[in-house]
């Protein structure tokens, strides 16, 4: 009997020693950055237009933020603050729920629903799932269940924003008889993208037209008119830049802020596209830089991304509302028709009307949101464009970066001065409204 008892005790000891000791899963801000980067890379691959890309950023960030606000008393829910959003459900049981983990899972799952190349994000997600399950299976399963529950809830709200309805609305009709109206531009002569984007439900704005800007200068070929002076300014700026050769900082600025997700390249009979990030993605990249610079924890990181992405998304709705209202012709078309038929802009003209400048509006809004999160005079090195062979640029503040992004559109030859100056004001006014309206932090 003593031998048998000893064998049983030994077996129990071996079994106990072989059992895996589960440690709490720690989710870091860096893991959230990495997941955002994964989504951005897939968005580049899938070629989403700038307005659509802004929607892909906003909803997953809100899902993650709402979970964070459930457990962190320093952050307030956006329910009742953004349009038609109500409180997310509580977990069925709080036992073993890791809210940071649930937030990241919700972000990944909702992002997957918004992109095309789902399998690419699934592969990344599954690799994380394996690590988390091996660390603490019960905590992972409980957190996953809650994260997916919230993702479903936010998706139901998202699906009522009129996006699906705009997919079946008619294409933009070009008025070829009116010389003041936008015309498709070379080399691809693409149709105007997202002519119905103003019908998308805003996040914080009361309506798409809430920050309707003043009208652009009236089209005129009179050399003394404001419009023609602005046309000639674009024309002369390029000549000045080209005269400086490789030392032109203006050309470097234009290229740095290009942010055109689809640039058509023609070589002989071959036409192909080069892919890059959108303007919104550039500012999401700046958000990552700012978070890393202050060593922001997971919750503050999610907060920063969420506030910035809401500002970006509403900025596109506001800007596109004006673009297809004023429907103004691009500099390239005017210059080729009336001044110099061989003139080409430094940047490829994007396929939508000119006024106001999208990058100006978005940069004004995003920089205002980031200033609210991180403060004035926040110096940073912007390495967002390194993957595209462009060097780091240094800025003393988000505002300075936004000003440079805005003027880059003139250096690039794709916008008149009015679209830039009115656009940056439109974005900053919009950004201030969002900052003032959204009560996201306590204390």
C-alpha positions in Angstrom: 0.0 0.0 0.0 2.9 2.4 0.8 4.4 1.7 -2.6 1.1 2.3 -4.3 0.5 5.5 -2.4 4.0 6.7 -3.2 3.4 6.0 -6.9 0.1 8.0 -6.9 1.8 10.9 -5.1 4.6 10.8 -7.6 2.2 10.8 -10.5 0.3 13.7 -9.1 3.5 15.6 -8.6 4.6 15.0 -12.2 1.1 16.0 -13.5 1.1 19.2 -11.5 4.6 20.1 -12.6 3.6 19.6 -16.2 0.6 21.8 -16.1 1.1 25.2 -17.7 1.0 28.1 -15.3 -1.1 30.8 -16.8 0.1 34.4 -16.6 -2.0 37.5 -17.2 -1.8 38.7 -20.8 -0.2 42.1 -21.1 -1.2 44.0 -24.2 1.1 47.0 -25.0 0.6 50.2 -27.0 3.2 48.9 -29.4 0.9 45.9 -30.3 -1.8 48.4 -31.1 0.5 50.4 -33.3 1.6 47.2 -35.1 -2.0 46.2 -35.7 -2.8 49.6 -37.1 0.3 49.3 -39.4 -1.0 45.9 -40.6 -4.3 47.5 -41.6 -2.6 50.4 -43.3 -0.4 48.1 -45.4 -3.5 46.1 -46.5 -5.3 49.4 -47.3 -2.4 50.4 -49.6 -2.6 47.0 -51.3 -6.3 47.2 -51.7 -6.2 50.9 -53.0 -8.9 52.6 -51.0 -9.7 56.2 -51.9 -8.9 58.8 -49.2 -12.5 59.3 -48.1 -13.2 55.5 -47.8 -9.9 55.0 -46.0 -10.9 57.6 -43.4 -14.0 55.4 -42.6 -11.8 52.3 -42.2 -9.7 54.1 -39.6 -12.6 55.6 -37.6 -14.9 52.7 -36.7 -12.3 50.2 -35.4 -10.7 52.9 -33.3 -14.1 53.8 -31.8 -14.8 50.1 -31.0 -11.5 49.8 -29.2 -12.0 53.1 -27.4 -15.4 52.2 -26.1 -14.0 49.1 -24.5 -11.3 51.1 -22.9 -13.8 53.6 -21.5 -15.6 50.7 -19.8 -12.7 50.0 -17.5 -10.7 53.2 -17.3 -12.3 56.0 -15.3 -10.1 58.6 -17.0 -12.0 58.1 -20.3 -15.6 58.8 -21.1 -17.8 56.9 -23.6 -18.6 58.4 -27.0 -22.2 57.1 -26.7 -24.5 60.1 -27.0 -21.7 62.2 -28.3 -21.2 60.9 -31.8 -24.2 60.5 -34.1 -26.5 57.6 -33.2 -24.0 55.7 -31.1 -25.4 54.1 -28.0 -23.6 52.4 -25.1 -21.8 49.2 -26.0 -23.0 46.1 -24.0 -21.3 44.9 -20.8 -19.5 41.6 -21.0 -21.7 38.6 -20.1 -19.3 38.0 -17.3 -16.4 40.2 -16.2 -14.5 37.1 -15.0 -11.2 36.8 -16.9 -11.9 39.7 -19.3 -8.8 41.6 -20.2 -10.2 44.9 -21.5 -7.1 45.9 -23.4 -7.0 42.6 -25.1 -10.7 42.8 -25.9 -10.1 46.3 -27.4 -7.3 45.1 -29.7 -9.4 42.1 -30.8 -12.4 44.3 -31.6 -10.1 46.7 -33.5 -8.7 43.8 -35.6 -12.0 42.2 -36.2 -13.8 45.4 -37.3 -10.9 46.3 -39.5 -11.1 43.0 -41.2 -14.8 43.7 -42.1 -13.8 47.0 -43.8 -10.9 45.8 -46.1 -10.9 43.6 -49.1 -7.9 41.3 -48.5 -9.3 39.8 -45.4 -7.0 36.8 -45.4 -3.9 39.0 -45.0 -5.3 40.4 -41.7 -6.6 36.9 -40.7 -3.1 35.5 -40.9 -1.8 38.3 -38.7 -4.7 37.9 -36.2 -4.3 34.1 -36.0 -0.6 34.4 -35.1 -1.6 36.7 -32.2 -4.4 34.5 -31.2 -2.0 31.5 -30.9 0.4 33.5 -28.7 -2.4 34.8 -26.4 -4.1 31.4 -26.1 -0.8 29.8 -25.1 -0.3 32.5 -22.5 -3.6 32.3 -20.8 -6.4 30.4 -22.5 -9.2 31.3 -20.2 -8.4 35.0 -20.3 -8.0 35.0 -24.0 -11.3 33.2 -24.6 -13.2 35.6 -22.3 -11.6 38.7 -23.8 -12.1 37.4 -27.4 -15.8 36.8 -26.7 -16.2 40.3 -25.4 -14.1 41.9 -28.2 -16.1 40.2 -30.9 -19.4 41.1 -29.1 -18.4 44.8 -29.2 -17.2 44.6 -32.8 -20.7 43.2 -33.8 -22.3 46.1 -31.9 -20.2 48.8 -33.5 -20.7 47.1 -36.9 -24.5 47.3 -36.6 -24.2 51.0 -35.9 -21.6 51.4 -38.7 -23.9 49.8 -41.3 -26.5 52.5 -40.8 -24.1 55.3 -42.0 -25.4 55.3 -45.6 -22.1 53.9 -47.0 -23.7 50.9 -48.6 -26.4 53.0 -50.2 -23.9 55.3 -51.8 -22.3 52.3 -53.5 -25.3 52.1 -55.8 -25.8 55.8 -56.4 -25.1 57.2 -60.0 -21.6 58.1 -61.1 -20.5 61.7 -61.3 -21.6 63.3 -64.6 -19.1 65.6 -66.2 -20.4 68.8 -67.7 -18.1 69.1 -70.8 -19.9 72.2 -72.0 -19.1 74.3 -69.0 -15.4 75.5 -69.0 -15.6 76.3 -65.3 -16.4 72.7 -64.2 -14.0 69.9 -63.3 -12.9 67.6 -66.1 -11.0 64.3 -65.7 -7.3 64.8 -65.9 -4.4 62.8 -67.4 -3.0 60.3 -67.5 -5.8 58.0 -66.5 -8.8 60.4 -66.9 -10.6 58.7 -64.1 -14.1 59.5 -63.1 -14.7 61.7 -60.1 -14.5 59.5 -57.0 -17.0 59.5 -54.2 -19.4 62.2 -55.5 -21.9 61.1 -52.8 -19.6 61.1 -49.8 -21.4 64.1 -48.3 -24.3 61.7 -47.7 -22.3 59.6 -45.3 -23.4 60.1 -41.7 -21.0 62.4 -39.9 -19.4 61.3 -36.6 -19.4 64.6 -34.7 -20.6 67.2 -37.2 -24.3 68.2 -37.2 -24.3 67.9 -41.0 -21.9 67.7 -43.9 -22.5 71.4 -44.7 -21.9 72.6 -41.2 -18.5 74.1 -42.1 -19.4 75.1 -45.6 -16.6 77.4 -46.8 -16.9 80.6 -48.8 -17.2 80.1 -52.5 -14.0 79.9 -54.6 -12.9 82.9 -56.8 -15.2 83.0 -59.9 -13.7 81.4 -63.0 -12.3 84.1 -65.3 -9.7 84.4 -68.0 -9.4 88.1 -67.3 -5.7 88.6 -66.4 -6.8 91.0 -63.6 -9.2 88.5 -62.0 -8.4 86.8 -58.8 -9.0 83.4 -60.4 -6.6 84.0 -63.3 -3.9 85.4 -60.9 -4.1 82.2 -58.9 -3.8 80.1 -62.0 -0.7 81.9 -63.0 0.7 81.6 -59.5 0.5 77.8 -59.9 2.1 78.0 -63.3 4.9 80.3 -62.2 5.6 78.4 -59.0 6.6 75.3 -60.9 8.9 77.2 -63.2 10.6 78.7 -60.1 11.0 75.2 -58.5 12.4 73.6 -61.6 14.9 76.4 -61.8 16.3 75.4 -58.5 16.9 71.8 -59.7 17.5 69.1 -57.1 17.9 71.8 -54.3 14.2 72.7 -54.5 12.7 72.2 -51.0 9.3 73.0 -52.5 9.5 69.9 -54.7 10.6 67.8 -51.7 7.6 69.1 -49.7 5.2 68.3 -52.6 6.5 64.8 -52.9 6.5 64.2 -49.1 2.8 65.1 -48.8 1.7 63.6 -52.1 -0.3 60.9 -50.3 -2.0 59.8 -53.6 -3.0 56.1 -53.1 -3.2 55.5 -56.8 -0.7 57.1 -59.2 -1.0 56.0 -62.8 2.4 55.4 -64.6 2.6 55.1 -68.4 5.6 53.6 -70.1 5.1 53.1 -73.8 2.0 50.9 -74.1 2.2 49.8 -70.5 0.2 51.4 -67.8 0.5 50.5 -64.1 0.0 52.0 -60.7 2.2 52.9 -57.8 0.5 52.7 -54.4 1.0 54.9 -51.4 -0.8 56.0 -48.2 -3.7 58.5 -48.2 -3.6 61.9 -46.5 -5.5 60.4 -43.5 -3.1 57.5 -43.2 -0.2 60.0 -43.1 -1.8 61.7 -40.1 -2.5 58.3 -38.5 1.2 57.7 -38.9 1.9 61.0 -37.2 -0.4 59.9 -34.3 1.8 56.8 -33.9 4.9 59.0 -33.8 3.5 61.3 -31.2 2.3 58.3 -29.0 5.8 56.8 -29.1 7.5 60.1 -28.4 5.7 60.4 -25.1 5.6 56.6 -24.3 1.8 56.7 -24.2 0.3 53.7 -22.6 -2.3 51.5 -24.3 -5.3 53.5 -23.3 -3.9 56.9 -24.2 -2.8 55.4 -27.5 -6.3 54.2 -28.4 -7.7 57.6 -27.3 -5.3 59.5 -29.5 -6.0 57.4 -32.6 -9.8 57.6 -31.9 -10.0 61.4 -31.6 -7.7 61.9 -34.6 -9.5 59.5 -36.8 -12.9 61.0 -36.0 -11.5 64.4 -37.0 -10.1 63.0 -40.2 -13.3 61.2 -41.2 -15.5 64.3 -40.6 -13.0 66.4 -42.5 -13.4 64.3 -45.6 -17.2 64.5 -45.3 -17.1 68.2 -45.0 -14.5 68.7 -47.8 -16.3 66.4 -50.3 -19.5 68.2 -49.6 -17.9 71.4 -51.0 -15.9 69.7 -53.8 -19.0 68.5 -55.6 -20.9 71.7 -54.8 -18.4 74.1 -56.3 -17.2 71.5 -58.9 -14.2 73.6 -59.8 -11.8 72.9 -62.6 -8.2 71.9 -61.8 -5.1 74.0 -62.6 -3.8 71.4 -65.0 -6.9 71.6 -67.2 -6.9 75.4 -67.3 -3.2 75.8 -67.9 -3.2 73.1 -70.7 -6.2 74.7 -72.4 -5.4 78.4 -72.2 -1.7 78.9 -71.3 0.7 76.0 -72.0 -0.5 72.7 -73.5 2.7 70.9 -72.5 2.6 71.9 -68.8 2.4 69.1 -66.3 2.0 69.4 -62.5 4.8 68.0 -60.2 2.2 65.7 -58.6 -0.4 63.7 -60.5 -3.8 65.5 -60.3 -6.2 63.4 -58.2 -9.6 62.5 -59.7 -12.0 64.9 -58.1 -12.9 68.6 -58.2 -10.4 71.2 -56.9 -12.1 73.2 -54.1 -11.4 72.9 -51.3 -8.0 71.1 -50.9 -8.7 67.8 -49.2 -5.2 67.5 -47.7 -5.6 71.1 -46.3 -8.9 70.3 -44.7 -7.8 67.0 -43.3 -4.4 68.3 -42.1 -6.1 71.3 -40.4 -8.6 68.9 -38.6 -6.1 66.2 -37.6 -3.4 68.7 -36.4 -6.0 70.4 -34.2 -7.1 67.1 -32.7 -3.5 66.0 -32.1 -2.6 69.4 -30.5 -5.5 68.8 -28.1 -4.1 65.4 -27.1 -0.4 66.2 -27.0 -0.2 70.0 -26.6 1.1 73.0 -28.5 4.7 73.1 -29.8 5.0 69.3 -29.9 8.2 68.8 -31.9 8.5 65.5 -33.9 10.4 63.9 -36.7 8.0 62.6 -39.4 9.3 59.4 -40.9 6.0 58.3 -42.3 7.2 58.5 -45.9 10.4 56.5 -45.4 8.9 53.3 -47.0 8.4 55.4 -50.2 12.0 56.5 -50.4 11.4 60.0 -48.9 13.6 61.4 -46.1 12.4 62.4 -42.6 11.1 65.9 -42.2 11.2 67.7 -38.8 8.4 69.9 -37.4 8.1 72.1 -34.4 4.4 71.5 -34.0 1.4 69.7 -35.6 0.2 73.1 -36.8 3.5 73.7 -38.7 3.2 70.2 -40.3 -0.4 71.0 -41.4 0.7 74.3 -42.9 3.3 72.5 -44.9 0.9 69.8 -46.0 -1.5 72.5 -47.2 1.0 74.5 -49.2 2.4 71.3 -50.7 -0.6 71.2 -52.9 0.4 74.4 -54.7 4.0 73.2 -55.0 2.6 70.0 -56.5 0.6 72.0 -59.1 -2.8 70.5 -58.2 -4.5 73.4 -56.2 -5.0 77.1 -56.3 -4.1 79.3 -53.3 -7.8 79.8 -52.3 -8.4 76.1 -51.9 -5.4 75.8 -49.7 -6.0 78.8 -47.4 -9.7 78.3 -47.1 -9.2 74.6 -46.8 -6.8 74.8 -43.8 -9.2 77.2 -42.1 -12.2 74.8 -42.8 -10.2 72.0 -41.3 -9.1 73.9 -38.2 -12.6 75.2 -37.5 -14.0 71.7 -37.9 -11.2 70.3 -35.7 -11.9 72.8 -32.9 -15.6 72.0 -33.0 -14.8 68.3 -32.6 -12.4 68.9 -29.8 -14.9 71.1 -28.0 -17.8 68.8 -28.6 -16.3 65.4 -27.7 -15.9 65.1 -23.9 -13.6 62.1 -23.8 -11.4 62.6 -20.7 -12.2 63.1 -17.0 -10.4 65.5 -14.7 
